[in-house]
Amino acid sequence: MGALWQDVKFGLRMLAKNPGFTATAIITLALAIGANSALFSLVDAVLFRPLAVSHPAELVRIGSSATSADPPGQSLSYPLYTEYRDNSAAIFTGVAAYSDRLQVTLAQESGVGAPATAAVVTGNYFELLGVRVPRGRAITPEDDVPGGGNDVVVLSYRYWQQTFAGHNDAIGGKLRVNGYPFLIVGVTPRDFFGVGLNNIPDVWLPMSAATRAEPIYRGQMEMIENPFFGVVARLMPRVTLARAQEQLSAAAARMDAGKLLAITHSYAGKSESYHWPKPWPVLAPASDQAGKNWTKLSWMLLGVCALVLLVGASDLASLLLARAERRRREIAIRVALGASRMQIMRGLLVEGLLLAAAGAVAGLLVAAWSAGVVRAAGSARTGLPVTTGASVLDARVLAFTAGIALLAGLVFSFAPAWRASRTDISSVLKGDARTSASGRPRATLRSGLIVFQIAASALLLVGAGLFLRALFSAASQDPGFDAGHIFTADLNLAKQGYSPAAARAFLDPLLQSVNAAPGVRSAAIEAAAGTQGNAKNQKDQKNLSMALSLWRVTPDYFATLRVPLLRGREFAPNAREGGPYEGLVNETLIREYWPSEDPIGKTIGPFTPLGAIVEIVGVVPDIRTATLADPVPPALYVSLSQFYSAYPWQPAISLLVRTDGDPRGALPSLFAAVTRLDKNLALLRPRTEAERLASGFDRQRFLAALLAAFAALAVLLAATGLYGLISYATAARTREIGVRMALGAEPGDVLRLVLRSGIALALAGLCVGLTAAAALTRVVAGMLYGVPPNDPATFAGVAFLLVAVALLACYVPARRAANTDPLAALRSE
């Protein structure tokens, strides 16, 4: 122990005597380790951290499949949940249902509503999970009683901090959910996000009370064919997953799993009947399913960070190799005085570990800053569960940071320490220049490290370049309408307590009030209702199976978007429910179903539940109002007045407003126009139309920025390493260069000689990196809009950039070598 302490003290003195080298090493490590720690803190919940529940290994998720051999879905209908709950007492200690994706409007008693995500849970949910609520109480079975219960709400820790500033007096207050008052009874633990990471709830509601806050939600609970709920269960003691699956499947067989059920639903006075196969239950560990959608992406990002860490470690290894060569005489003297090779190697390893420790401490500061930046960039719009990330001071993150620092310290210091411990004492003490650092093994090792750094940089740059190219490709897409000066906002009148009839009656006054606002040129409303219908040719009564997007719009919709009418006319502005039903189709629908026929006068339908047959009266161009990422589907536009009540499960509408000037400048008057009609009505997600179209690429934009940052860091480290290698190599060849110039070599010849050696390393690294990129970019092919994974322009751009960086890194030492004085060089040795 005493000898080790002596090595530590000696290592600290040696690092203090070389502040430039020490600072460079610590900064390099801080950047590499900090990036890894920050990202680990964000993906730990997805990949490694167990669910924040009691005994998570006992929890299973009950999914469903069409047959006993099909892959399972992750959700069940509420009636199926009750069947499994009531027929599995010998398998599970309890079964609970939840839905964590209910979109609601939340407001304090005197505040303005804001969009949020709510989880609705059965009364035994928190008890089954074993989650102890640190403030207040959790939802209990007494709160969830069909037709009764209590109107209570439990806040998530994050929402409590953001909305109530963490004040305990929030408990006992009221929170309006879709305008309906709920009593705040508790706050969940900081690290509890439910049993899934696909949706992070802001609040938790009892299932029975949720139907009062949003009556439409009641229909979701009655439909046996609607897999709307997640279902979790806790295994009985000594019951294995396989045994539980066997017994549950047997119970399901007794409950007619796999058989067809006759289903009948009624909407707007119309009935619809069909047959639906009752699915089979499938069990899976709850922990395995929690972050399932993000596992692949999380591993990819961790792999990127690990690559950056290896680049940093190899950069440090190269620096330590050069430093060890400069210390060869010192090491030889220590060996001559009795130090063993093991003592020399141990001392150098200790120096490397000291650098790693300092880099880890500095890396935590980098991680704290960068994790905040990543959380802000990877907002809820990206769908990434970055809000579940732990603090960089979390014990797991600290352990990870210490582990990678130790690993990096051993990786970058072992080879230099081993090389230095094998110094030829006799030659060094005699001053034999032929044993200098230019020896082939040492040069080969350092060159290999540079090749690896260039290859890693190329791989990361290709990934970032592909995402950026995809973003530019998407941005260049023509939406098919004039998106300038358009402002959009969403409304959900059903969530504000409006009945279907009241909501329908509200639409005309809403448009009149908005159109009267200062700066507004025109306004319209759109509402999506994706569906399928049958296309019927009126002449020969031929039926065509047709899949299309159904858009419900107001009469001024196409004028607001400035979309021209290509053929026919628009539907009648006074259209009402009951018909006649008229609609317009886009060019894609005509190309797909009637490429050589006139669509005017043809009919599409019937559309359930109205049984509506829609006559085509006009044709409009293809337009992209949802996202620029997807191809334009066949579309049918119908009157919102006629179809508003037909789809009660899709009550959301979007308000589109064309303004005279900057759309954002008209925002206050738009809010005023809406609140004049209803002061409690909230405009959700207000943004320009350009922003709405671009929002479809939030995830790609986030990943592009992240990869670009990692690639820039890797390129910086690689350029630094290449510069250091060429500088050291040219210094070691000073005598050779002097001889060449004495024999007539020109400065340009020396410049090309040095540049050639650096470019050769860069090209070798490029070949390795681009080959690896060609094989690995297929992993992200699904997220690259309009760009192939082996895009030639991206690969060529990366090659050009890295060759330019390599030339720049080599030019300074090459220029210095070209200006060498031959006489001074010859006298130097």
N, C-alpha and C positions, 0 to 999 in steps of 0.2 A: 504493500500500500504506500509505503514511504517513497519507493522508486517511482510509482505512478504519479504521486504528488509532485515529485521533482520534475517529471516530464511535463506536467501541467504548467508549473511555474516557468520552466524553460521555454515551453511553447508560447506562453503569453508574452514573454520578453521578446522572442523572435518575431511574433506578429506585431508587437508594438514598435519594433525597429524598422518595420516595413509598412508604414501606414497606407501608402498608395495601394500596394498589393492587397492588404487586409481590407481596405474599404471596398475595392473592386470585388473581392471575393464575397464579402457580406452582402453587398447590394445585389449581386448576381443570385445568390442563394435566397435572399429575401423575396425577390420577384418570383422565382420559381416555386419556392415553398409556399409563399403567400397565395399564389394562384391556386395551388392544390388544396390548401387548407380552406380557402373560401368556397371552392366548388364542393369539397367534401361536406362542408357544413350545410350546403343546400340540397345535396342528393342523398345524404345519410338516411333521411326518413324514407326515401323510396327504396334504397338498396339494402340497407343494413339494420337500421334502428327498428326494434320490435314495436308493435303497436302499444300505445300508452294505455293499456288495459291490464286487468289482473289475469295472470296466467294465459298469455296470448296463445300458447301452443294448444290450448284446449278449444279455442274458437274455430269454427268452420263456417264457411259461407255456403248457403244452399242456392244453387243455380238451377237451370233447366235446360233440357235439350229435346228436340222433336222425337228422337228415338233414344234408346238406352246406349247406342253406339256413337251418337253425334257429339261434337264438341259442345260444351255447355255455354249458355249465356250466364250473365252474372245477376240477373234479376228474376223476380217472380211477380205474379199478380197477387193482390191482397187476398182474394178468396183461396188461392192455392196456399198462401202463407198460413191462413187459419186452419186449413186441412192438415198441413204438416205439423203445425203447433199442437193440434188436438189429437194426433195419432202417433206421436213419437215420444211419449213419456218414458219409455224404456230405453231410449237412445240418448236423449238430451236432457240436461237439467233445466233448460229453458230455450225458447225460440223468440227472437225479436225481429221486427220489421222496421225499415226506415227508408226514407228517400231524401237524399242530400242535395237535390238540384232544383228545389222549388224557388222560382224567381218571384220575389215580393218587393213591395215598397215599404220601407221602414221610416218612421218619423217619431221624434219625441212629442210630448203632448202639445207643445207650442211651436214645433219646428216644421220645416218643409220636408216632404218625403224624398227619399233617395233609394235607388235600386240596391238590392242586396240578395244574398242567397240564404235560404232557410232550409234546415233539415227538419222533417217531420218524423217522429219516432213513436213507437208503441210505448206504453207506460213502463214496461219492464226493461227498456233498452239500457239505461244507465246501470240498473241493478245487475243485469245479465253481464255487462262488460266489466263490472267491478270498478267503475270510475267514481272516485270520491270527489265531490265538488267542494273546493276549498272555501268558497264564499257563497253563502245562502244554501240552497238545496237543489237537488236534481229533479227532473220530471219523474213522477211516481205513477204506479198503476191507478191511483185514485184520480190523477189528472186526465187519464185517457179512458173514458167510459163512453161507449157509443151512445149518441144522443144526449150526453151530459158532459161530465168532466169539468175541468177548470181551464180558464183562459190564462195560462201562464206561459212564460217564455224564459229560457235560459240563454244568456249571452255567451258567445265565444270570448276567450281571453283577449284576442286581437280586437274584436269589435268593441269590447268594454274599454280597452285602452284608447282606441281611436275616437270613439263617440262620447264616452263619459269620463275620459282622462283618468281612468282607473280609480274613480271615487266610489267608495263603498256605499254611499247613500243612493247610488243608482238602484240598488236592490230595494224593492218595495215601491219603486216608481212605475210609471206606465210607459209602454212602447206601443205605438200604433202600427199594426201589421195590416197592410192594405186598407188602412183607415179604421181597422177594428182594434179596440184597446185590449192590450195584454198586460198582465202583472209580471214584472221582472222578479224572479225568485232566486236566481243564482248565476254564477259565472263558472264556466268550465276551466279545468287546469290549463296552464300555459301550453303544454305540449300535446293536448288532446285535440285531434282533428276529425274524430270519427274512426270508422274502420275502412275508409277509402280515401285516396288522395286525388281522385279525379275532380271532386268538387269540395271546396273548403267552406263549410257553412259559417255564416255570421251569427245566426241564432238557431235555437232548437225549440220546436213546438210539439205539444202532444198531438197525436194523429187526429183525435176526435175534434180538438179545437181548431185544427188547420182547416177543416171543412167549413167552419163558420167564417174564418177569415177569407177564404176563397171557395165559394160554393161550387165552382166548376170542378174543384179537386175531388168532390164527392164522387163524381162519375168515374174517376180513376180507380176508386176503391171498389166499385161494383162490377167492373169488367174482368171476368176470369181470364180472358185472352190478352190482357194488357200487362206485360212484364214491367211494371213501373217501380217496384220496390226491391231494395236489397234486403236479404234475409240472412241473419247470423244466428248461430246456435252454439251452445256450450256442451261438449261431450260429457256424458256420464263418466264417473271414475272407472278406469280399466276398460273403457270402450275405445277400440282403435278406430281410425278413420275408415279402414276397409270394412270392419264389422258394422260400423254405423251406416255405410253406404249399402251394404247388403240388406240390413234390416229396413232401411228407409225405402229401398227399391221394392221390397216385398210389400210394405205398407202401401206404396203408390200403386202397385198392381191391384191391390184390393180396392183402391179408389179410382179404378178405370184409367190409369195412365196409358197413353198411347191410343185411346179410343177417340172417335169423333164426337164432339159436343155440338148440339144445335144452339146457335147464338142468335138472339133477336135484340135489336136496339131501336129506339124511337127518338127522332130528332125533328123538331119543327113540324110535328104532326104527321111525320112519315115514319114508316117502319122499315127496317133492313134485317134480313135473315141470311145466315150462312153457317157453314160447318167449320169447326176449328178443332185440331187434334190436341188433346190434353197432354202436356209434356211430361217427361220423366225428370225426377230430381237428381241433381249431381252435386256431390260434396267436394269442397276444396278447402285447404287451410286458409283461414282469413288473412294471415300475414302475407301469404304468397300473392293474394289478389289485390292488396291495398294499393300498391303503386304499379300495377301491371302495365298500364298504358304508357308509363314513362321509364320502364326498366331499360329498354334498349337505348333510348336517348341518354339516360343517365350514365350508363356504362360507356357510351361513346364519348361523352364529355369528360368523364374521369380518365379515359384513355388518352384524350387530347392533353389533359393536364399532366398525366404521367410522362408523355412525350416531351413536354416543355421541361419537366423536372430532369429528365435524362439529358436534354440539351444543356441545361444549366450545369449538371454534374459533369458532363464531358468537357464543358468550357473550363470548369475549375480544375479538372484533371489535367488539362493541357497547360493551364497556368502553373500548377504545382510541379508538373514535369520540368517546365522551363526553370522554375525557382530551384528545384532540386539539382539541376545541372549547374546552376550558379553557385550552389553550396557544396559542390563535390569536394573541393579542397578542405572545407571545414569538416565534412563528414569523414574524409580520409584521415585527417588529423585525429578526430575522436576515436576512430577505429584503431589507429596506431597507438593511441594512449590506453587502449584496453577495452573500449566499448565493443560489445558483441553486435553481430548483425541484427539479432532480434531486438536489442535495445535501440539501435538506430531506427529500425522499422517501427517499433512501438512509439518512439518519440515523434516520428513524422505522422503516424496515424493519430496520435493525440492532438497534434496541431490541426489536422483535418477535422477532427471531431469538435475542436474548439470553434473552428470557423462555422461548422454546421450548427452548433448551439447558438452562436450569435446570429446566424442567418435565420434560424427558427424564431428567435425572439423578434427580430425585425420583420420576419414574415408574418407574424401574427398581426402586426400593425397594418401591413399591406392587406392581409386577409380581412380585417375589420372594415377597412375602407372599401375594398373591392366587392365584398359580399353585399354591402349596402347598395352599391351601384348596380350589381346584378339583380338584386331584389327589385329595385326601382325599374330597371329595364325589362325584366321578366315579369311584368305586372299580370293581373288577372286576365288581360286580353289575350296573352299568349297561351293560356291554358296550362302553363307549367306550374307545378306546385312549389314555387320558390318560397312562398310564405311559410311553409312548414319547416324551413331551415332553422337549425339551432344557432346559438351565438358562437362566435369563434372561441369564447372562453368556456364553452361546454366541455365537460370532462372527456367525452368521446372525441371531440375535435382536437383538444389538446393532446390526447394520446396519439391520434393520427399524425398530428404535426410533429410530435417527438419521434414517432416511428419513421416517418419519411426523412426527417433530418438525420437520424442515425444511419438510415440506409444510404442516403445521399453522401454523408460524410465518409462512410466506408467505401462506397463506390468510387468517389473521385480522389480519395487519398491512397487507396491500396496500391494501385499500379505505380504511382510515383514513389511511394515508400519502398516498395519491393525493388524497383529499379535502383534507387539510391543506395539501398543496403548491399547491393552487389557491385559497388564501386571498386575498380581496380586501384588499390591503394598505391602500389609502387609507381604506376604510370602517372597518377595524378600528382604525387609528391615530386616526381621528376619533371613535371610540367610538360608531359608529352601531349602535344596538340592533337595528335591523331586519335586520342580517346575522348575528344570533345563531344558535345551534344549532337553533332551531326552524324553520329553513328547510326547505321541503318536501323537497328531495332527500335531505338528511341524515336527516330524520325518517322518510321512506319507507324508506330503507335499514335503519335500526335497527328499524323496525316489521317489515320483511320478515324480519330475522334472528329476531325473537321469534316470528313466525308459524311459521317453520321449526322452532324449538326445541319449540314446543308440539306441532306435527305429529309430530315424531320421538318425543316423549314419549308421545303418544297411541298411536302404532304399537307401541312397545315395551310399553306397559301392556296393550294388547289381547292381545299374544302371551302375556305372563305371566298375564293374567287367564284366558285360555282354558285354559292348562295347569292352573292352580289349580282352575278349575271342573271340569275333567275329573277331577282327583284327588278332589275332593269327591264328584263323581258316582259314581266307582268305590267310594269308601269307604262310600257309603250303600247299596251293593248287599248284599242278604241272602245270605250264603254257603249258607244252607239247613241249617245245623247250629249248635250252640252252640260257638263257637270259643274261648270263655273257658276258662281253666285247662287248656289243652291245650299240650303241649310236643311238638315234633317234632325228629327227627334222622335223617339218612340213614346207611345202611350199604351196603357193597358187599362181601359175603363173598368173591366171586370174586377181587376185587383183593387180598384178604388171604390168598390161596392155598387157599381152600376149594374142593373139588370140588362139582359140583352135588348129589351125594348127601349129602356132609358138610354143605353149606349147608342143605339141606332138613331134615336131622336136627337142626340147630342152632336152628331157629326156635322149637320148643316150649319147650326149656330157656330160651331168651332171654326169651320172654313170661312164663314162670313166675318167673324171677329178677327181672324188672322189676316184675311185679305184687306181689312180696313186698317191694319197696323201700318205706321209710317215706314217707308222704304220697301214694302212688299209689292212685288209685281204680280205674282200669282201663287196659289197654294193648292195642294192636292193631297190625297191620302192613298196609301197602298197597304195591302195586307196579303201575305202569302198564304196559300192553302194547297200545298203539294198534294196531288191526287192522281188517279188513273181513270180513264173513261174509255168509251168505245166510239170510234169515228164511223159514221154511216154516210155513204154516198147516196144522195137522194134519188139518183137516176136508176141505179140497179140494186139498191138496198143491200149493198155488200158491206159487211161488218169488218172493221179493221181494229185489232187490239192496239191501243194507243197509250203510251206513257208520256205525261206532260206535266209542266208546272202550271198551276192555276194561280193567277194573280187577280185579286179583287181591288179595283181602283175606282176613284171618283172621276167624273166627266172631264175635269181640267188636267188630268194626269199627264197626257201626252203633250198638251200645250205647255205645261210647267217644265217638262223635260226637254221641250223643243224637239220632239220626235215627229217627223213628217208622216203623214198617212200615205202609204204607197198605193193602195187600191181600196175601193169601196168607201165606206163611211164609218164614223164612230157610232157607238151605241147611244141610244136615246137618253138624254139627260134626265128624263122623268121616269126612268125604269124603276119598277117596284117588284117586290116579291110576288110570286104567282105567275110571272111571265107577261108577255113573251120574253124569252131569254135570248139576249144577243151578246156577241163577243167578237174580239179581234184576235188574230193569230200572228205569230212572228214568221219570219222567212225560214227559219230552221224547221218549223213544223211542216211548212209546205214542201220543202226539199225532201223531208223524210217520208211524208205520207202521200202527198199529191204532187209529185215533181212535174207532171205534164198536164195537170188539170187546173181549172179555175176553182179556187176554194170558196168563192163567194156563193152563199146559199147552201153550202153543205152544213151538216149538223154534227155536233159532238155531244155525246152523253149516253145514258143518263148519269147525272152526278148525284150521288147519294149525299144526304138523305132526302134532298128535295125531289129527286127524280127528274131534275131539270134537263131538258134537251136544249142545247145552246146552238143558235144559228149564227154562222160566221158572216159578219157584215163588213169586215175590213181587214186589211193586212198592214202591219207596221214592221220596221226594221228590227233586227236582233239588237237587244239592249241588255246590258249587264248592270243590274241594280243591286245584286247581292254581293258579288265579289268578282274581281278580275282573274282569279286563279282558275276557275272552272270553265269548261266550254259552255256555250249558250245552249240550254236544252230547248226542246219544243215547248212553246208557251202559249197559253190562252189567257186573254184579259177579259174579265167580266165586270159588271157593275157591282160595286161594293154595296149599293142599296139593295140589290136583289139577293146577294149571297152573304150578307153580314151575319145573319142568325143561323146560317146553315152549318157553321163550323164553330160551335161553342167552345171546343177545346183549343182553338187558336184565336183568342180574342185580341192579341197584340196588333196594333196598327202603327204605321210610320207616317209622320207628317213631313211633307216635302214643301219647302218654301223657296221660291226664286226671288232674290232681292235685287235692288238697283245697284248697290255697291257691295262692299265687303259683307259677306253673310254674317260674320261674327258681330258686326256693328249693329245688326238688327235684332240680336238676341234679347236685349232687355225689353224691346217692344213686343217680341213674340211671347215672352213669359207673361208680360202684362195682359196681352190679348187672351191668353189661356186662363190666367187667374181671375180675370173679370167674370168669366163664366163659372169657375169653381176654384176657390182659393186654396183648396187642398189637393188639387190635381197637379201631379208632378210630370214634367217633361224629362224623359229618361234618355241617357246617352246623347245629349245634344252635340252635334258635330257637323262639319261641312260634308257635302257629298263626296268630295275627293278623299277626305279622311275615312269615311265609311268604306269606300271602295278599297282603300289601302289597308284597312284593318284586317283583311283576309290574309295578309302576309306578316302579321305581327310576329308569329313564331319564327318564320324564316328570317325576318329582320333581326330578331334577337340573336338567333344562332349565327348569322353572318357577322354581327358585331362582336360576338364572343370569340368566334374563330379568328376573326381579323386581329383582335387584341392578342390572342395567343400566338398567332403567326408572326405579328410584329415583334413580340418579345423573343420568339425563337430566332427570327432573322437578325435582330440586334445582337443576341448572344453568339450566333454563328459568325456574324461579321466581326465581332470582337475577337473571337477565337482565331479566325483566319488572319486578321491583322496581327495578332500576337505571334502566330506561327511563322508568318512570312517575315516579320521583323526579327524574330529570333534566328530564323534560318539564314537570313541575309547577314546578320551580325556574325554568325558562326562561319560564314564564307567570305569574310572580309579579305583575308589573304588571297583566296582564290580569285576574287573579283579584282584585287590589285594586280595580280599577275596577268589576268586577261587584259586589263587596260594598259599595262606596261607593254604587252605584246601587240597593241594596236586596236583593241576593241573600243568602239565608240560608246558614249553614254547611252545612246538609243539601243545599242545591242544589249547592254546590261539591263536597261529598263524592260526590254522585251523578255529577257531571260527570266527575270524575277516574276514578271506578270504571268508568264507562261506556266510557271510552277503553281501559282495560286489558282489560275483558271483551270488547270488540269484537275485540281482537287474539287473545285466547284462543279465542273462538268461530271466528275465521277459521282458526287453527291446528288446532282440533278438526275442522273440516270437511275440511281437507286430510288430516289424519292418519287419521281414521276411514275416509275413502274409500280411502286407500292400504291400510289394514288389511283392509278388505273384499275387496280384490283379492289381497292377499298371504297371508292366513291359510290359503288353500287348500293352501299348500305343506306345512303341518303337519297337515292334516285327518286323516291316517292315524294320528296319535298322540293324537288327542283322543277319549277314551272317553266316549260318551254326550253329547257336546256338539257342536253344529254349528259350523263355522268362523266363521259370521257370527252367533254367539249374541247375541240382543238384550240379555240381562241384562248380559253382559260389556261390550258397547259402551256401554250406558246407564251402567253403573258407572264406566267410564273417563271418560265425559263429565262425570259429576257430580264425580268426584274432581278432574279438572283445572280445572273451573270453580271449585271450592272453593279449590284451591291458588292460582288466579289472583286470586280475591277477597282471599285472605290476603296475597298479595304486593303487591296494590294498596292494601290498606286503610291501611297505615302512612303512605305518602306522601299518600294521599287525606285522611286525618285531619289530617296536618300542614298541608295546603293549606286545609282547612276552618277551621283555627284561625289563619289568617293575619290579622294586624292591617292593615286597609286603609290606614291612614296610613303605617305603616312600609313597606308594599308600594309605595305611590305615591312615597315619598321614595327608594326603593332605586334608581330610575333617574332 
